[in-house]
């Protein structure tokens, strides 16, 4: 479909255009590295359709979230509110696309189109509220969290209601189709069917068309699915707060809704596809969902990438996710090629470049290629506006692992200067670790220990090759520092677990669990060791009861340690998987 000319945009008598198709074209343009072109397209039409207005606001929001610049965040907030006001207008006739559709429609279809348009506007309002809540959360202030929570509550109610209404309309669609073939039987069914009877004739699908409702069902399924998916991963001790806000959390329903959205013709279909890729390649392996199997979901991710290859041939984001799959499959050379390609494709998208650089640094750390990892993290430390404290810490430990202890000590000093966000666990962890490593006895081995620790906490040790794991084991065994004995044994246990040395792994985890001396400097070691030991024992029928008890101990007996919420998500997932496996 050719886009309308700019002259036509200014003309009240311009040619009709399909806003849903144009909006989808704009999002696809964005994902094929045309960020500026997409922004220009949406802004040219933002006053002529709720969908195009939302597209412009979404691009503005995405730009704000990638930069975290105050001016752009304020602009995104204003854009989203403008879209909300446009959708809340009582006069549906102000929308030219609706006028165009109605000119070509019968009276009954006009009413049906108006009903669908109202549903569309309600979904867009909910979408805007979600993004406004995210902007509020990003300020990391108590008032922002409270405000954001209530905004999300309002959005969820809209998603839930619209999802239910559209599903009901779709059910009536099959009833209407049958009626055309068996009119008498259909009339009897309609008279006894409360959901369809509750709808006026003009709202029935025989005048709206299945394609229209399939698209709008895809539209609501994106937000509806994301809500279910994200809430399903909330740690149990936070669920009470979430439940007060009225949110559910069914992971399978969330994935099903996102899959539906990704196959629709709605503008959010590509975003649903990205959400599924994000879940399968980032969330699922990181939080050890589905029995701690980091390969779980990779088949789905690879299938999605194959299906979308022709649609997004030069997309930096899709190339990034291809690299994620390869990294999780321990194909580091191929992963580095993909991430470097994504880096080049994102030449005008600085924030996507930074995500690629981060992964390049990680792949090189996994390969124990400290010099290349150092280059990637140093560039991030100098260029990124996000968590420079964390990037400085990664730069320092890589520099120390290379043997440049004096240079590393200087960067460790920078970590403390760059520490800004007291509520950010990653920055807090980086600052505390840097402070501990700023000592005269700093050694290359302690810096390598710190790299292995980072790989463990981010669940990347399982992606390391056998030879690299043996190298790590040699370094760890040579370290003789009482203050990090517990950490050393936790890491040795994990390395042996990755090497399938079950007996040795259990012994190391048991020693780490008993560590008391390092409790102050490495507070997370005991609960994590308890969890790791529990996971191993759960896999054996004879020791499953003991494993379950250790899981509960890790969940209930420890508090106030680094990355506590992260561990609670993993424990929650492991216990849920165990319950599901026990069912007949």
Beta strands, then each sheet from edge to edge (+ up, - down):
end
